Amino acid sequence: MTSVPTPIPSRTQFVLEGIKHRILTGQLTPGQALVETELAAQFGVSKTPVREALKTLAGTGLVVMSQYKGVTVRMVDADMAREVYDVRLLLEPEALRRTVRRGSSLDAARDALTRADDATDTAERSLANREFHRALYVSCGNPLLGRMLDEVRDQAALVSAVAWAADPSWEREASEHREILRLALGGDADGAARALHAHIASFVERAFPDVQGEVQGEDGQA
């Protein structure tokens, strides 16, 4: 018989989404301790769903569990940025190329871009940008490829949150997003993929100069 994954209990899911939102919008900062009793009180639940939520977040790479330090929000450094963005550079442009070649709808990407432009705060803009990128690859026709990118999506957002806090670059990235979408909507699969690759590479190089030259581009250059 085929095993069916056990669904996450609703209270655990509620806490999971709440903690993730706080991390990805900068309310919980890298290195900050996550104390079960405090989180349970804040969310109005027992420690059990908090503990399970933290285990799940550890599995996605957003938090770190240590025997000595307890649970903390994952620290962001050049090594982490290189690992996460290397995966994105390898997979995301190709997924977009396939999305465009399949003629998949990009309405969700257009809507996310509008929400990002209309956002009134950093958290709202960050979430909209995440949805924009996901909308570019989710309809690529290969569910496994989509899931692989989903797995690094939260870690990429954590890197972005730290970078934006130090050096906001919303306007430049919004302009790059519009160009990527323009090419994709025009049916230029290769052009859209190249623009997306350049967008991802330039962001991590600006935010983490130590990574520059280590993440290779499609033509062997960053």
C-alpha positions in Angstrom: 0.0 0.0 0.0 1.1 3.6 -0.7 1.6 5.5 2.5 -0.2 8.8 2.8 1.6 11.7 4.4 0.2 12.7 7.8 -1.3 16.2 7.6 0.1 18.8 10.0 -2.5 19.5 12.8 -4.2 22.8 12.4 -2.7 24.3 15.5 0.8 23.3 14.5 0.1 24.8 11.0 -1.1 28.0 12.6 2.0 28.4 14.7 4.3 27.3 11.8 2.9 30.0 9.5 3.0 32.6 12.2 6.6 32.0 13.1 7.6 31.8 9.4 5.9 35.1 8.7 7.8 36.8 11.6 11.1 35.4 10.4 10.7 36.3 6.7 9.4 39.8 7.5 12.3 40.5 9.9 10.2 40.6 13.1 12.4 37.6 14.3 16.0 38.3 13.4 18.8 35.8 12.6 20.4 34.4 15.7 17.3 35.3 17.9 16.3 32.6 20.4 12.9 31.0 19.9 11.6 29.9 23.4 8.8 27.4 23.3 7.0 28.8 26.4 7.1 32.4 25.1 5.9 31.4 21.6 3.1 29.2 23.1 1.9 32.2 25.2 2.0 34.5 22.2 0.0 32.1 19.9 -2.3 31.0 22.7 -1.4 27.3 22.4 0.4 24.6 24.3 4.1 23.9 23.8 3.4 20.8 21.7 2.3 22.6 18.5 5.2 25.1 19.0 7.7 22.3 19.3 6.4 20.5 16.2 6.3 23.8 14.2 10.0 24.5 15.2 11.0 21.0 14.0 9.4 21.6 10.7 11.1 25.0 10.3 14.4 23.3 11.2 13.8 20.9 8.3 13.3 23.8 5.9 16.4 25.6 7.1 14.8 28.6 8.7 15.8 27.7 12.2 18.6 25.8 13.9 18.3 23.4 16.8 21.3 23.1 19.1 21.7 21.0 22.2 23.4 23.9 23.9 21.8 27.0 22.4 18.3 25.7 21.9 16.4 26.9 18.9 17.4 30.1 17.1 16.6 31.8 13.8 19.2 30.7 11.2 22.1 33.1 10.8 22.7 34.4 7.3 26.2 34.6 6.0 28.0 34.4 2.6 28.3 30.6 2.7 24.5 30.2 3.2 23.8 32.8 0.5 26.1 31.0 -1.9 24.5 27.7 -1.4 20.9 28.9 -1.7 21.5 31.2 -4.7 23.7 28.6 -6.5 20.6 26.3 -6.5 18.4 29.1 -7.7 20.8 30.0 -10.5 20.9 26.4 -11.6 17.2 25.7 -11.5 15.0 28.9 -11.6 16.0 30.3 -15.0 15.4 26.9 -16.6 12.0 26.6 -14.9 11.0 30.0 -16.2 12.2 29.1 -19.7 10.0 26.0 -19.6 7.0 28.0 -18.3 7.3 30.4 -21.2 7.7 27.7 -23.8 4.7 25.9 -22.5 2.6 29.1 -22.9 1.6 28.9 -19.2 -0.4 31.8 -17.7 1.7 34.4 -16.0 -1.3 36.2 -14.5 -0.2 35.3 -11.0 3.2 36.9 -11.6 1.6 40.1 -13.0 -0.7 40.3 -10.0 2.2 39.7 -7.5 4.2 42.4 -9.3 1.3 44.9 -8.9 1.0 44.0 -5.2 4.7 44.6 -4.7 4.5 48.0 -6.4 1.5 49.0 -4.3 2.9 47.6 -1.0 2.9 50.1 1.9 5.5 48.3 4.0 8.6 46.0 3.7 6.8 42.9 4.9 4.0 43.2 2.3 6.5 43.9 -0.5 8.7 41.0 0.5 5.8 38.5 0.5 4.6 39.8 -2.9 8.1 39.4 -4.4 8.3 35.8 -3.2 5.0 35.1 -4.9 6.3 36.8 -8.1 9.3 34.5 -8.3 7.2 31.4 -7.5 4.7 32.3 -10.2 7.5 32.2 -12.7 8.4 28.6 -12.1 5.4 26.8 -10.6 3.9 26.1 -14.1 7.1 24.8 -15.6 5.5 21.4 -16.3 7.8 19.5 -13.9 6.3 19.3 -10.4 9.6 17.9 -9.0 11.5 21.0 -10.3 8.9 23.2 -8.7 9.1 21.4 -5.4 12.9 21.7 -5.4 12.7 25.4 -5.8 10.0 25.6 -3.2 12.4 23.9 -0.7 14.9 26.8 -1.0 12.3 29.5 -1.3 12.1 30.3 2.4 15.9 30.3 2.8 16.2 32.7 -0.1 13.6 35.0 1.4 15.6 35.0 4.7 18.7 36.0 2.8 16.8 38.7 1.1 15.3 40.0 4.4 18.8 40.4 5.9 20.1 42.1 2.7 17.2 44.5 2.4 17.5 45.5 6.0 21.2 46.5 5.4 20.7 48.0 1.9 17.2 48.4 0.5 17.2 47.9 -3.2 13.5 47.6 -3.9 13.3 50.0 -6.9 16.2 48.3 -8.8 14.7 44.9 -8.2 11.2 46.0 -9.2 12.6 47.3 -12.5 14.3 44.0 -13.1 11.1 42.1 -12.3 9.2 44.2 -14.8 11.8 43.4 -17.5 11.7 39.7 -16.7 7.9 39.6 -17.0 7.9 41.7 -20.2 10.2 39.2 -21.9 8.2 36.3 -20.6 4.9 37.7 -21.7 6.4 38.4 -25.1 7.3 34.7 -25.5 11.0 35.2 -25.3 11.9 32.2 -23.2 15.6 32.5 -23.5 15.7 36.2 -22.9 13.5 35.9 -19.9 15.7 33.2 -18.5 18.8 35.3 -19.0 17.3 38.3 -17.4 16.2 36.2 -14.4 19.6 34.7 -14.1 21.2 38.2 -14.1 18.7 39.4 -11.6 19.4 36.6 -9.1 23.2 36.8 -9.5 23.4 40.6 -9.2 21.3 40.6 -6.0 23.5 38.1 -4.1 26.7 39.8 -5.3 25.5 43.2 -4.1 24.3 41.8 -0.8 27.2 39.5 -0.1 30.4 40.6 -2.0 32.3 37.6 -0.7 30.1 35.4 -2.9 31.1 37.3 -6.0 33.0 35.2 -8.4 32.0 32.0 -6.7 28.5 31.6 -8.2 28.8 30.8 -11.8 26.6 32.1 -14.6 25.0 30.4 -17.6 28.1 31.3 -19.6 30.6 30.5 -16.9 30.5 34.0 -15.5 28.7 35.4 -12.4 
